[in-house]
């Protein structure tokens, strides 16, 4: 298992319900693969980059078809 696979697995384990975030991380890691192959000392930097700086949580109240109020959580990274 490569260093990039390990980093990706940590991201998936930390945020299991964020498939869009996983896809974005995977694409960035794939693009950085040649850089890390030439400079493996940058792996710790990549680990820090995939950790979001800020995470905004908010609630989204709505009324379903039967008139019941539902509340979902939303996230912005």
N, CA, C and O atoms as a Tripos MOL2 file, in Angstrom:
@<TRIPOS>MOLECULE
protein
  308   307    77     0     0
PROTEIN
NO_CHARGES

@<TRIPOS>ATOM
      1 N           0.8550   -1.1810    0.0000 N.3       1 UNK1
      2 CA          0.0000    0.0000    0.0000 C.3       1 UNK1
      3 C           0.8990    1.2420    0.0000 C.2       1 UNK1
      4 O           1.8390    1.3380    0.7890 O.2       1 UNK1
      5 N           0.6040    2.1700   -0.8760 N.am      2 UNK2
      6 CA          1.4250    3.3740   -0.9810 C.3       2 UNK2
      7 C           1.0470    4.3820    0.1030 C.2       2 UNK2
      8 O           0.0310    4.2380    0.7820 O.2       2 UNK2
      9 N           1.8680    5.3800    0.2450 N.am      3 UNK3
     10 CA          1.6170    6.4430    1.2200 C.3       3 UNK3
     11 C           0.3180    7.1610    0.8890 C.2       3 UNK3
     12 O          -0.4440    7.5200    1.7870 O.2       3 UNK3
     13 N           0.0630    7.3720   -0.4070 N.am      4 UNK4
     14 CA         -1.1570    8.0630   -0.8160 C.3       4 UNK4
     15 C          -2.3980    7.2350   -0.4860 C.2       4 UNK4
     16 O          -3.4260    7.7910   -0.1000 O.2       4 UNK4
     17 N          -2.3130    5.9330   -0.6330 N.am      5 UNK5
     18 CA         -3.4430    5.0730   -0.2660 C.3       5 UNK5
     19 C          -3.7070    5.1510    1.2350 C.2       5 UNK5
     20 O          -4.8600    5.1700    1.6660 O.2       5 UNK5
     21 N          -2.6490    5.1950    2.0200 N.am      6 UNK6
     22 CA         -2.7920    5.3070    3.4730 C.3       6 UNK6
     23 C          -3.4560    6.6240    3.8500 C.2       6 UNK6
     24 O          -4.3390    6.6540    4.7080 O.2       6 UNK6
     25 N          -3.0360    7.7060    3.2150 N.am      7 UNK7
     26 CA         -3.6370    9.0180    3.4890 C.3       7 UNK7
     27 C          -5.1100    9.0010    3.1020 C.2       7 UNK7
     28 O          -5.9560    9.4840    3.8550 O.2       7 UNK7
     29 N          -5.4190    8.4530    1.9440 N.am      8 UNK8
     30 CA         -6.8080    8.3880    1.4860 C.3       8 UNK8
     31 C          -7.6590    7.5580    2.4460 C.2       8 UNK8
     32 O          -8.7780    7.9480    2.7790 O.2       8 UNK8
     33 N          -7.1370    6.4270    2.8860 N.am      9 UNK9
     34 CA         -7.8790    5.5750    3.8210 C.3       9 UNK9
     35 C          -8.1670    6.2980    5.1390 C.2       9 UNK9
     36 O          -9.2300    6.1100    5.7300 O.2       9 UNK9
     37 N          -7.2310    7.1170    5.5960 N.am     10 UNK10
     38 CA         -7.4470    7.9000    6.8180 C.3      10 UNK10
     39 C          -8.5760    8.9140    6.6170 C.2      10 UNK10
     40 O          -9.4010    9.1210    7.5070 O.2      10 UNK10
     41 N          -8.6010    9.5420    5.4370 N.am     11 UNK11
     42 CA         -9.6620   10.5210    5.1430 C.3      11 UNK11
     43 C         -11.0260    9.8340    5.1270 C.2      11 UNK11
     44 O         -11.9870   10.3540    5.6930 O.2      11 UNK11
     45 N         -11.1170    8.6800    4.4880 N.am     12 UNK12
     46 CA        -12.3810    7.9460    4.4090 C.3      12 UNK12
     47 C         -12.8270    7.4950    5.8000 C.2      12 UNK12
     48 O         -14.0150    7.5530    6.1160 O.2      12 UNK12
     49 N         -11.8930    7.0490    6.6230 N.am     13 UNK13
     50 CA        -12.2380    6.6130    7.9830 C.3      13 UNK13
     51 C         -12.6950    7.7830    8.8430 C.2      13 UNK13
     52 O         -13.5880    7.6320    9.6770 O.2      13 UNK13
     53 N         -12.0860    8.9520    8.6430 N.am     14 UNK14
     54 CA        -12.4210   10.1280    9.4460 C.3      14 UNK14
     55 C         -13.7790   10.7120    9.0540 C.2      14 UNK14
     56 O         -14.5380   11.1380    9.9240 O.2      14 UNK14
     57 N         -14.0910   10.7370    7.7700 N.am     15 UNK15
     58 CA        -15.3400   11.3180    7.2660 C.3      15 UNK15
     59 C         -16.0430   10.3080    6.3630 C.2      15 UNK15
     60 O         -16.0590   10.4930    5.1460 O.2      15 UNK15
     61 N         -16.6250    9.2470    6.9220 N.am     16 UNK16
     62 CA        -17.1580    8.1640    6.0860 C.3      16 UNK16
     63 C         -18.3800    8.5370    5.2450 C.2      16 UNK16
     64 O         -18.6660    7.8600    4.2570 O.2      16 UNK16
     65 N         -19.0960    9.5800    5.6050 N.am     17 UNK17
     66 CA        -20.3330    9.9130    4.8960 C.3      17 UNK17
     67 C         -20.1640   11.1020    3.9490 C.2      17 UNK17
     68 O         -21.1330   11.8110    3.6780 O.2      17 UNK17
     69 N         -18.9610   11.3290    3.4470 N.am     18 UNK18
     70 CA        -18.6960   12.4700    2.5690 C.3      18 UNK18
     71 C         -18.0930   12.0150    1.2380 C.2      18 UNK18
     72 O         -16.9200   12.2820    0.9730 O.2      18 UNK18
     73 N         -18.8790   11.3310    0.3940 N.am     19 UNK19
     74 CA        -18.2990   10.7800   -0.8450 C.3      19 UNK19
     75 C         -17.7650   11.8470   -1.8090 C.2      19 UNK19
     76 O         -16.8130   11.5820   -2.5440 O.2      19 UNK19
     77 N         -18.3530   13.0380   -1.8200 N.am     20 UNK20
     78 CA        -17.8500   14.0900   -2.7050 C.3      20 UNK20
     79 C         -16.4770   14.5490   -2.2480 C.2      20 UNK20
     80 O         -15.5940   14.8000   -3.0680 O.2      20 UNK20
     81 N         -16.2990   14.6600   -0.9270 N.am     21 UNK21
     82 CA        -15.0020   15.0350   -0.3730 C.3      21 UNK21
     83 C         -13.9760   13.9490   -0.6710 C.2      21 UNK21
     84 O         -12.8320   14.2530   -1.0080 O.2      21 UNK21
     85 N         -14.3760   12.6890   -0.5510 N.am     22 UNK22
     86 CA        -13.4710   11.5780   -0.8590 C.3      22 UNK22
     87 C         -13.0070   11.6570   -2.3110 C.2      22 UNK22
     88 O         -11.8290   11.4640   -2.6090 O.2      22 UNK22
     89 N         -13.9440   11.9430   -3.2030 N.am     23 UNK23
     90 CA        -13.5960   12.0280   -4.6300 C.3      23 UNK23
     91 C         -12.5990   13.1550   -4.8660 C.2      23 UNK23
     92 O         -11.6310   12.9820   -5.6070 O.2      23 UNK23
     93 N         -12.8280   14.3060   -4.2410 N.am     24 UNK24
     94 CA        -11.9190   15.4360   -4.4210 C.3      24 UNK24
     95 C         -10.5280   15.1070   -3.8900 C.2      24 UNK24
     96 O          -9.5250   15.4140   -4.5350 O.2      24 UNK24
     97 N         -10.4680   14.4910   -2.7300 N.am     25 UNK25
     98 CA         -9.1800   14.1180   -2.1480 C.3      25 UNK25
     99 C          -8.4660   13.1130   -3.0470 C.2      25 UNK25
    100 O          -7.2650   13.2330   -3.2890 O.2      25 UNK25
    101 N          -9.2030   12.1300   -3.5360 N.am     26 UNK26
    102 CA         -8.6130   11.0970   -4.4080 C.3      26 UNK26
    103 C          -8.0020   11.7340   -5.6600 C.2      26 UNK26
    104 O          -6.8950   11.3770   -6.0620 O.2      26 UNK26
    105 N          -8.7220   12.6740   -6.2710 N.am     27 UNK27
    106 CA         -8.2250   13.3100   -7.4860 C.3      27 UNK27
    107 C          -6.9740   14.1380   -7.2130 C.2      27 UNK27
    108 O          -6.0370   14.1360   -8.0120 O.2      27 UNK27
    109 N          -6.9590   14.8430   -6.0890 N.am     28 UNK28
    110 CA         -5.7720   15.6310   -5.7380 C.3      28 UNK28
    111 C          -4.5910   14.7090   -5.4520 C.2      28 UNK28
    112 O          -3.4750   14.9660   -5.9050 O.2      28 UNK28
    113 N          -4.8350   13.6390   -4.7040 N.am     29 UNK29
    114 CA         -3.7500   12.7100   -4.3910 C.3      29 UNK29
    115 C          -3.1900   12.0680   -5.6540 C.2      29 UNK29
    116 O          -1.9780   11.8870   -5.7680 O.2      29 UNK29
    117 N          -4.0490   11.7250   -6.5970 N.am     30 UNK30
    118 CA         -3.5750   11.1420   -7.8560 C.3      30 UNK30
    119 C          -2.7050   12.1310   -8.6290 C.2      30 UNK30
    120 O          -1.7170   11.7430   -9.2530 O.2      30 UNK30
    121 N          -3.0780   13.4090   -8.5840 N.am     31 UNK31
    122 CA         -2.2790   14.4080   -9.2960 C.3      31 UNK31
    123 C          -0.9340   14.6570   -8.6160 C.2      31 UNK31
    124 O           0.0240   15.0750   -9.2660 O.2      31 UNK31
    125 N          -0.8610   14.3990   -7.2990 N.am     32 UNK32
    126 CA          0.3850   14.6110   -6.5550 C.3      32 UNK32
    127 C           1.2900   13.3790   -6.5390 C.2      32 UNK32
    128 O           2.4020   13.4370   -6.0130 O.2      32 UNK32
    129 N           0.8330   12.2860   -7.0990 N.am     33 UNK33
    130 CA          1.5990   11.0400   -7.0560 C.3      33 UNK33
    131 C           3.0170   11.1850   -7.6110 C.2      33 UNK33
    132 O           3.9540   10.7020   -6.9750 O.2      33 UNK33
    133 N           3.2220   11.8310   -8.7730 N.am     34 UNK34
    134 CA          4.5990   11.9740   -9.2800 C.3      34 UNK34
    135 C           5.4840   12.8230   -8.3510 C.2      34 UNK34
    136 O           6.6780   12.5590   -8.2100 O.2      34 UNK34
    137 N           4.8930   13.8240   -7.7320 N.am     35 UNK35
    138 CA          5.6580   14.6890   -6.8200 C.3      35 UNK35
    139 C           6.1230   13.8960   -5.6110 C.2      35 UNK35
    140 O           7.2790   13.9980   -5.1990 O.2      35 UNK35
    141 N           5.2140   13.1030   -5.0400 N.am     36 UNK36
    142 CA          5.5820   12.3230   -3.8610 C.3      36 UNK36
    143 C           6.5220   11.1640   -4.2020 C.2      36 UNK36
    144 O           7.3100   10.7400   -3.3570 O.2      36 UNK36
    145 N           6.4450   10.6550   -5.4210 N.am     37 UNK37
    146 CA          7.3890    9.6160   -5.8270 C.3      37 UNK37
    147 C           8.8070   10.1790   -5.8620 C.2      37 UNK37
    148 O           9.7620    9.4920   -5.4970 O.2      37 UNK37
    149 N           8.9410   11.4170   -6.2980 N.am     38 UNK38
    150 CA         10.2540   12.0570   -6.3710 C.3      38 UNK38
    151 C          10.6910   12.6480   -5.0310 C.2      38 UNK38
    152 O          11.8870   12.7530   -4.7560 O.2      38 UNK38
    153 N           9.7160   13.0370   -4.1930 N.am     39 UNK39
    154 CA         10.0180   13.6970   -2.9210 C.3      39 UNK39
    155 C           9.1660   13.1180   -1.7990 C.2      39 UNK39
    156 O           8.2130   13.7690   -1.3710 O.2      39 UNK39
    157 N           9.4690   11.9310   -1.3120 N.am     40 UNK40
    158 CA          8.6200   11.3030   -0.2890 C.3      40 UNK40
    159 C           8.5640   12.0700    1.0220 C.2      40 UNK40
    160 O           7.6780   11.8230    1.8400 O.2      40 UNK40
    161 N           9.4920   12.9940    1.2380 N.am     41 UNK41
    162 CA          9.4760   13.7740    2.4850 C.3      41 UNK41
    163 C           8.2810   14.7320    2.5600 C.2      41 UNK41
    164 O           8.0000   15.2820    3.6250 O.2      41 UNK41
    165 N           7.5780   14.9370    1.4410 N.am     42 UNK42
    166 CA          6.4080   15.8140    1.4260 C.3      42 UNK42
    167 C           5.1240   15.1120    1.8680 C.2      42 UNK42
    168 O           4.0670   15.7430    1.9050 O.2      42 UNK42
    169 N           5.1890   13.8460    2.1970 N.am     43 UNK43
    170 CA          3.9830   13.1050    2.5900 C.3      43 UNK43
    171 C           3.3030   13.7300    3.8030 C.2      43 UNK43
    172 O           2.0740   13.7600    3.8740 O.2      43 UNK43
    173 N           4.0840   14.2280    4.7540 N.am     44 UNK44
    174 CA          3.4820   14.8500    5.9430 C.3      44 UNK44
    175 C           2.7460   16.1340    5.5820 C.2      44 UNK44
    176 O           1.7550   16.4820    6.2240 O.2      44 UNK44
    177 N           3.2200   16.8380    4.5660 N.am     45 UNK45
    178 CA          2.5440   18.0560    4.1140 C.3      45 UNK45
    179 C           1.1920   17.6970    3.4960 C.2      45 UNK45
    180 O           0.1920   18.3730    3.7370 O.2      45 UNK45
    181 N           1.1720   16.6450    2.7110 N.am     46 UNK46
    182 CA         -0.0720   16.2050    2.0640 C.3      46 UNK46
    183 C          -1.0980   15.7990    3.1180 C.2      46 UNK46
    184 O          -2.2840   16.0950    2.9740 O.2      46 UNK46
    185 N          -0.6490   15.1250    4.1750 N.am     47 UNK47
    186 CA         -1.5680   14.7440    5.2540 C.3      47 UNK47
    187 C          -2.2280   15.9630    5.8780 C.2      47 UNK47
    188 O          -3.4060   15.9170    6.2330 O.2      47 UNK47
    189 N          -1.4820   17.0490    6.0140 N.am     48 UNK48
    190 CA         -2.0470   18.2790    6.5930 C.3      48 UNK48
    191 C          -2.9890   18.9710    5.6170 C.2      48 UNK48
    192 O          -3.9600   19.6010    6.0370 O.2      48 UNK48
    193 N          -2.7130   18.8620    4.3180 N.am     49 UNK49
    194 CA         -3.5380   19.5360    3.3150 C.3      49 UNK49
    195 C          -4.9290   18.9140    3.2250 C.2      49 UNK49
    196 O          -5.9010   19.6290    2.9780 O.2      49 UNK49
    197 N          -5.0460   17.6090    3.4170 N.am     50 UNK50
    198 CA         -6.3510   16.9650    3.2750 C.3      50 UNK50
    199 C          -7.2400   17.1550    4.5030 C.2      50 UNK50
    200 O          -8.3930   16.7250    4.4980 O.2      50 UNK50
    201 N          -6.7280   17.7830    5.5410 N.am     51 UNK51
    202 CA         -7.5420   18.1220    6.7110 C.3      51 UNK51
    203 C          -8.1610   19.4950    6.4560 C.2      51 UNK51
    204 O          -7.4250   20.4660    6.2800 O.2      51 UNK51
    205 N          -9.4940   19.6050    6.4310 N.am     52 UNK52
    206 CA        -10.1290   20.8950    6.1430 C.3      52 UNK52
    207 C          -9.7750   21.9560    7.1810 C.2      52 UNK52
    208 O          -9.6780   21.6660    8.3730 O.2      52 UNK52
    209 N          -9.5820   23.1940    6.7100 N.am     53 UNK53
    210 CA         -9.3040   24.3080    7.6200 C.3      53 UNK53
    211 C         -10.5170   24.6490    8.4670 C.2      53 UNK53
    212 O         -10.4150   24.8710    9.6730 O.2      53 UNK53
    213 N         -11.6550   24.6830    7.8150 N.am     54 UNK54
    214 CA        -12.8700   24.9820    8.5710 C.3      54 UNK54
    215 C         -14.0070   24.1630    8.0330 C.2      54 UNK54
    216 O         -14.0480   23.7990    6.8580 O.2      54 UNK54
    217 N         -14.9180   23.8860    8.9120 N.am     55 UNK55
    218 CA        -16.0790   23.0810    8.5800 C.3      55 UNK55
    219 C         -17.2920   23.8050    9.1500 C.2      55 UNK55
    220 O         -17.3600   24.0490   10.3550 O.2      55 UNK55
    221 N         -18.2330   24.1430    8.3090 N.am     56 UNK56
    222 CA        -19.4290   24.8570    8.7430 C.3      56 UNK56
    223 C         -20.5820   23.8690    8.7630 C.2      56 UNK56
    224 O         -20.8900   23.2390    7.7510 O.2      56 UNK56
    225 N         -21.2130   23.7390    9.9150 N.am     57 UNK57
    226 CA        -22.3940   22.8850   10.0560 C.3      57 UNK57
    227 C         -23.6160   23.7920   10.1170 C.2      57 UNK57
    228 O         -23.5730   24.8550   10.7380 O.2      57 UNK57
    229 N         -24.6870   23.3830    9.4870 N.am     58 UNK58
    230 CA        -25.9250   24.1400    9.5760 C.3      58 UNK58
    231 C         -27.1000   23.1840    9.4670 C.2      58 UNK58
    232 O         -26.9650   22.0660    8.9700 O.2      58 UNK58
    233 N         -28.2410   23.6340    9.9320 N.am     59 UNK59
    234 CA        -29.4270   22.7810    9.8540 C.3      59 UNK59
    235 C         -30.3280   23.2750    8.7370 C.2      59 UNK59
    236 O         -30.3520   24.4620    8.4130 O.2      59 UNK59
    237 N         -31.0610   22.3490    8.1630 N.am     60 UNK60
    238 CA        -31.9680   22.6620    7.0640 C.3      60 UNK60
    239 C         -33.3450   22.1120    7.4340 C.2      60 UNK60
    240 O         -33.6300   20.9390    7.1930 O.2      60 UNK60
    241 N         -34.2010   22.9590    8.0210 N.am     61 UNK61
    242 CA        -35.5560   22.4900    8.3270 C.3      61 UNK61
    243 C         -36.4290   22.5270    7.0740 C.2      61 UNK61
    244 O         -36.2890   23.4200    6.2380 O.2      61 UNK61
    245 N         -37.3310   21.5530    6.9490 N.am     62 UNK62
    246 CA        -38.2320   21.4900    5.8080 C.3      62 UNK62
    247 C         -39.4610   20.7070    6.2130 C.2      62 UNK62
    248 O         -39.4530   19.9870    7.2110 O.2      62 UNK62
    249 N         -40.5250   20.8540    5.4280 N.am     63 UNK63
    250 CA        -41.7910   20.1780    5.6990 C.3      63 UNK63
    251 C         -41.9930   19.1050    4.6430 C.2      63 UNK63
    252 O         -41.9430   19.3850    3.4450 O.2      63 UNK63
    253 N         -42.2230   17.8590    5.0970 N.am     64 UNK64
    254 CA        -42.4070   16.7680    4.1540 C.3      64 UNK64
    255 C         -43.8450   16.7410    3.6310 C.2      64 UNK64
    256 O         -44.6570   17.5840    4.0130 O.2      64 UNK64
    257 N         -44.1590   15.7900    2.7720 N.am     65 UNK65
    258 CA        -45.4720   15.7180    2.1270 C.3      65 UNK65
    259 C         -46.6240   15.5090    3.1100 C.2      65 UNK65
    260 O         -47.7630   15.8730    2.8190 O.2      65 UNK65
    261 N         -46.3290   14.9260    4.2720 N.am     66 UNK66
    262 CA        -47.3950   14.7040    5.2650 C.3      66 UNK66
    263 C         -47.5120   15.8490    6.2610 C.2      66 UNK66
    264 O         -48.2500   15.7390    7.2400 O.2      66 UNK66
    265 N         -46.7970   16.9470    6.0290 N.am     67 UNK67
    266 CA        -46.8920   18.1160    6.8880 C.3      67 UNK67
    267 C         -45.9910   18.0800    8.1140 C.2      67 UNK67
    268 O         -46.0580   18.9750    8.9560 O.2      67 UNK67
    269 N         -45.1490   17.0600    8.2240 N.am     68 UNK68
    270 CA        -44.2300   16.9450    9.3560 C.3      68 UNK68
    271 C         -42.9620   17.7570    9.0930 C.2      68 UNK68
    272 O         -42.4260   17.7610    7.9850 O.2      68 UNK68
    273 N         -42.5040   18.4290   10.1190 N.am     69 UNK69
    274 CA        -41.2600   19.1920    9.9820 C.3      69 UNK69
    275 C         -40.0840   18.2240   10.1420 C.2      69 UNK69
    276 O         -40.0120   17.4610   11.1050 O.2      69 UNK69
    277 N         -39.1840   18.2760    9.1940 N.am     70 UNK70
    278 CA        -37.9680   17.4690    9.2110 C.3      70 UNK70
    279 C         -36.7700   18.4040    9.3380 C.2      70 UNK70
    280 O         -36.8300   19.5560    8.9060 O.2      70 UNK70
    281 N         -35.6980   17.9200    9.9210 N.am     71 UNK71
    282 CA        -34.4750   18.7180   10.0270 C.3      71 UNK71
    283 C         -33.3120   17.8660    9.5620 C.2      71 UNK71
    284 O         -33.0740   16.7770   10.0830 O.2      71 UNK71
    285 N         -32.5960   18.3710    8.5830 N.am     72 UNK72
    286 CA        -31.3840   17.7150    8.0970 C.3      72 UNK72
    287 C         -30.2010   18.5750    8.4600 C.2      72 UNK72
    288 O         -30.3420   19.7720    8.7100 O.2      72 UNK72
    289 N         -29.0280   17.9630    8.4880 N.am     73 UNK73
    290 CA        -27.8040   18.7160    8.7230 C.3      73 UNK73
    291 C         -27.0960   18.9500    7.4070 C.2      73 UNK73
    292 O         -27.0710   18.0730    6.5430 O.2      73 UNK73
    293 N         -26.5260   20.1190    7.2550 N.am     74 UNK74
    294 CA        -25.7490   20.4420    6.0760 C.3      74 UNK74
    295 C         -24.3400   20.7730    6.4830 C.2      74 UNK74
    296 O         -24.0970   21.1640    7.6250 O.2      74 UNK74
    297 N         -23.3960   20.6220    5.5570 N.am     75 UNK75
    298 CA        -21.9890   20.8840    5.8270 C.3      75 UNK75
    299 C         -21.3960   21.6450    4.6620 C.2      75 UNK75
    300 O         -21.7740   21.4330    3.5090 O.2      75 UNK75
    301 N         -20.4750   22.5210    4.9650 N.am     76 UNK76
    302 CA        -19.6390   23.1800    3.9520 C.3      76 UNK76
    303 C         -18.1990   23.0730    4.4340 C.2      76 UNK76
    304 O         -17.8820   23.3860    5.5820 O.2      76 UNK76
    305 N         -17.3510   22.6290    3.5410 N.am     77 UNK77
    306 CA        -15.9370   22.4820    3.9090 C.3      77 UNK77
    307 C         -15.1380   23.4810    3.1250 C.2      77 UNK77
    308 O         -13.9170   23.5450    3.2680 O.2      77 UNK77
@<TRIPOS>BOND
     1     1     2 1
     2     2     3 1
     3     3     4 2
     4     3     5 am
     5     5     6 1
     6     6     7 1
     7     7     8 2
     8     7     9 am
     9     9    10 1
    10    10    11 1
    11    11    12 2
    12    11    13 am
    13    13    14 1
    14    14    15 1
    15    15    16 2
    16    15    17 am
    17    17    18 1
    18    18    19 1
    19    19    20 2
    20    19    21 am
    21    21    22 1
    22    22    23 1
    23    23    24 2
    24    23    25 am
    25    25    26 1
    26    26    27 1
    27    27    28 2
    28    27    29 am
    29    29    30 1
    30    30    31 1
    31    31    32 2
    32    31    33 am
    33    33    34 1
    34    34    35 1
    35    35    36 2
    36    35    37 am
    37    37    38 1
    38    38    39 1
    39    39    40 2
    40    39    41 am
    41    41    42 1
    42    42    43 1
    43    43    44 2
    44    43    45 am
    45    45    46 1
    46    46    47 1
    47    47    48 2
    48    47    49 am
    49    49    50 1
    50    50    51 1
    51    51    52 2
    52    51    53 am
    53    53    54 1
    54    54    55 1
    55    55    56 2
    56    55    57 am
    57    57    58 1
    58    58    59 1
    59    59    60 2
    60    59    61 am
    61    61    62 1
    62    62    63 1
    63    63    64 2
    64    63    65 am
    65    65    66 1
    66    66    67 1
    67    67    68 2
    68    67    69 am
    69    69    70 1
    70    70    71 1
    71    71    72 2
    72    71    73 am
    73    73    74 1
    74    74    75 1
    75    75    76 2
    76    75    77 am
    77    77    78 1
    78    78    79 1
    79    79    80 2
    80    79    81 am
    81    81    82 1
    82    82    83 1
    83    83    84 2
    84    83    85 am
    85    85    86 1
    86    86    87 1
    87    87    88 2
    88    87    89 am
    89    89    90 1
    90    90    91 1
    91    91    92 2
    92    91    93 am
    93    93    94 1
    94    94    95 1
    95    95    96 2
    96    95    97 am
    97    97    98 1
    98    98    99 1
    99    99   100 2
   100    99   101 am
   101   101   102 1
   102   102   103 1
   103   103   104 2
   104   103   105 am
   105   105   106 1
   106   106   107 1
   107   107   108 2
   108   107   109 am
   109   109   110 1
   110   110   111 1
   111   111   112 2
   112   111   113 am
   113   113   114 1
   114   114   115 1
   115   115   116 2
   116   115   117 am
   117   117   118 1
   118   118   119 1
   119   119   120 2
   120   119   121 am
   121   121   122 1
   122   122   123 1
   123   123   124 2
   124   123   125 am
   125   125   126 1
   126   126   127 1
   127   127   128 2
   128   127   129 am
   129   129   130 1
   130   130   131 1
   131   131   132 2
   132   131   133 am
   133   133   134 1
   134   134   135 1
   135   135   136 2
   136   135   137 am
   137   137   138 1
   138   138   139 1
   139   139   140 2
   140   139   141 am
   141   141   142 1
   142   142   143 1
   143   143   144 2
   144   143   145 am
   145   145   146 1
   146   146   147 1
   147   147   148 2
   148   147   149 am
   149   149   150 1
   150   150   151 1
   151   151   152 2
   152   151   153 am
   153   153   154 1
   154   154   155 1
   155   155   156 2
   156   155   157 am
   157   157   158 1
   158   158   159 1
   159   159   160 2
   160   159   161 am
   161   161   162 1
   162   162   163 1
   163   163   164 2
   164   163   165 am
   165   165   166 1
   166   166   167 1
   167   167   168 2
   168   167   169 am
   169   169   170 1
   170   170   171 1
   171   171   172 2
   172   171   173 am
   173   173   174 1
   174   174   175 1
   175   175   176 2
   176   175   177 am
   177   177   178 1
   178   178   179 1
   179   179   180 2
   180   179   181 am
   181   181   182 1
   182   182   183 1
   183   183   184 2
   184   183   185 am
   185   185   186 1
   186   186   187 1
   187   187   188 2
   188   187   189 am
   189   189   190 1
   190   190   191 1
   191   191   192 2
   192   191   193 am
   193   193   194 1
   194   194   195 1
   195   195   196 2
   196   195   197 am
   197   197   198 1
   198   198   199 1
   199   199   200 2
   200   199   201 am
   201   201   202 1
   202   202   203 1
   203   203   204 2
   204   203   205 am
   205   205   206 1
   206   206   207 1
   207   207   208 2
   208   207   209 am
   209   209   210 1
   210   210   211 1
   211   211   212 2
   212   211   213 am
   213   213   214 1
   214   214   215 1
   215   215   216 2
   216   215   217 am
   217   217   218 1
   218   218   219 1
   219   219   220 2
   220   219   221 am
   221   221   222 1
   222   222   223 1
   223   223   224 2
   224   223   225 am
   225   225   226 1
   226   226   227 1
   227   227   228 2
   228   227   229 am
   229   229   230 1
   230   230   231 1
   231   231   232 2
   232   231   233 am
   233   233   234 1
   234   234   235 1
   235   235   236 2
   236   235   237 am
   237   237   238 1
   238   238   239 1
   239   239   240 2
   240   239   241 am
   241   241   242 1
   242   242   243 1
   243   243   244 2
   244   243   245 am
   245   245   246 1
   246   246   247 1
   247   247   248 2
   248   247   249 am
   249   249   250 1
   250   250   251 1
   251   251   252 2
   252   251   253 am
   253   253   254 1
   254   254   255 1
   255   255   256 2
   256   255   257 am
   257   257   258 1
   258   258   259 1
   259   259   260 2
   260   259   261 am
   261   261   262 1
   262   262   263 1
   263   263   264 2
   264   263   265 am
   265   265   266 1
   266   266   267 1
   267   267   268 2
   268   267   269 am
   269   269   270 1
   270   270   271 1
   271   271   272 2
   272   271   273 am
   273   273   274 1
   274   274   275 1
   275   275   276 2
   276   275   277 am
   277   277   278 1
   278   278   279 1
   279   279   280 2
   280   279   281 am
   281   281   282 1
   282   282   283 1
   283   283   284 2
   284   283   285 am
   285   285   286 1
   286   286   287 1
   287   287   288 2
   288   287   289 am
   289   289   290 1
   290   290   291 1
   291   291   292 2
   292   291   293 am
   293   293   294 1
   294   294   295 1
   295   295   296 2
   296   295   297 am
   297   297   298 1
   298   298   299 1
   299   299   300 2
   300   299   301 am
   301   301   302 1
   302   302   303 1
   303   303   304 2
   304   303   305 am
   305   305   306 1
   306   306   307 1
   307   307   308 2
@<TRIPOS>SUBSTRUCTURE
     1 UNK1         2 RESIDUE 1 A UNK
     2 UNK2         6 RESIDUE 1 A UNK
     3 UNK3        10 RESIDUE 1 A UNK
     4 UNK4        14 RESIDUE 1 A UNK
     5 UNK5        18 RESIDUE 1 A UNK
     6 UNK6        22 RESIDUE 1 A UNK
     7 UNK7        26 RESIDUE 1 A UNK
     8 UNK8        30 RESIDUE 1 A UNK
     9 UNK9        34 RESIDUE 1 A UNK
    10 UNK10       38 RESIDUE 1 A UNK
    11 UNK11       42 RESIDUE 1 A UNK
    12 UNK12       46 RESIDUE 1 A UNK
    13 UNK13       50 RESIDUE 1 A UNK
    14 UNK14       54 RESIDUE 1 A UNK
    15 UNK15       58 RESIDUE 1 A UNK
    16 UNK16       62 RESIDUE 1 A UNK
    17 UNK17       66 RESIDUE 1 A UNK
    18 UNK18       70 RESIDUE 1 A UNK
    19 UNK19       74 RESIDUE 1 A UNK
    20 UNK20       78 RESIDUE 1 A UNK
    21 UNK21       82 RESIDUE 1 A UNK
    22 UNK22       86 RESIDUE 1 A UNK
    23 UNK23       90 RESIDUE 1 A UNK
    24 UNK24       94 RESIDUE 1 A UNK
    25 UNK25       98 RESIDUE 1 A UNK
    26 UNK26      102 RESIDUE 1 A UNK
    27 UNK27      106 RESIDUE 1 A UNK
    28 UNK28      110 RESIDUE 1 A UNK
    29 UNK29      114 RESIDUE 1 A UNK
    30 UNK30      118 RESIDUE 1 A UNK
    31 UNK31      122 RESIDUE 1 A UNK
    32 UNK32      126 RESIDUE 1 A UNK
    33 UNK33      130 RESIDUE 1 A UNK
    34 UNK34      134 RESIDUE 1 A UNK
    35 UNK35      138 RESIDUE 1 A UNK
    36 UNK36      142 RESIDUE 1 A UNK
    37 UNK37      146 RESIDUE 1 A UNK
    38 UNK38      150 RESIDUE 1 A UNK
    39 UNK39      154 RESIDUE 1 A UNK
    40 UNK40      158 RESIDUE 1 A UNK
    41 UNK41      162 RESIDUE 1 A UNK
    42 UNK42      166 RESIDUE 1 A UNK
    43 UNK43      170 RESIDUE 1 A UNK
    44 UNK44      174 RESIDUE 1 A UNK
    45 UNK45      178 RESIDUE 1 A UNK
    46 UNK46      182 RESIDUE 1 A UNK
    47 UNK47      186 RESIDUE 1 A UNK
    48 UNK48      190 RESIDUE 1 A UNK
    49 UNK49      194 RESIDUE 1 A UNK
    50 UNK50      198 RESIDUE 1 A UNK
    51 UNK51      202 RESIDUE 1 A UNK
    52 UNK52      206 RESIDUE 1 A UNK
    53 UNK53      210 RESIDUE 1 A UNK
    54 UNK54      214 RESIDUE 1 A UNK
    55 UNK55      218 RESIDUE 1 A UNK
    56 UNK56      222 RESIDUE 1 A UNK
    57 UNK57      226 RESIDUE 1 A UNK
    58 UNK58      230 RESIDUE 1 A UNK
    59 UNK59      234 RESIDUE 1 A UNK
    60 UNK60      238 RESIDUE 1 A UNK
    61 UNK61      242 RESIDUE 1 A UNK
    62 UNK62      246 RESIDUE 1 A UNK
    63 UNK63      250 RESIDUE 1 A UNK
    64 UNK64      254 RESIDUE 1 A UNK
    65 UNK65      258 RESIDUE 1 A UNK
    66 UNK66      262 RESIDUE 1 A UNK
    67 UNK67      266 RESIDUE 1 A UNK
    68 UNK68      270 RESIDUE 1 A UNK
    69 UNK69      274 RESIDUE 1 A UNK
    70 UNK70      278 RESIDUE 1 A UNK
    71 UNK71      282 RESIDUE 1 A UNK
    72 UNK72      286 RESIDUE 1 A UNK
    73 UNK73      290 RESIDUE 1 A UNK
    74 UNK74      294 RESIDUE 1 A UNK
    75 UNK75      298 RESIDUE 1 A UNK
    76 UNK76      302 RESIDUE 1 A UNK
    77 UNK77      306 RESIDUE 1 A UNK
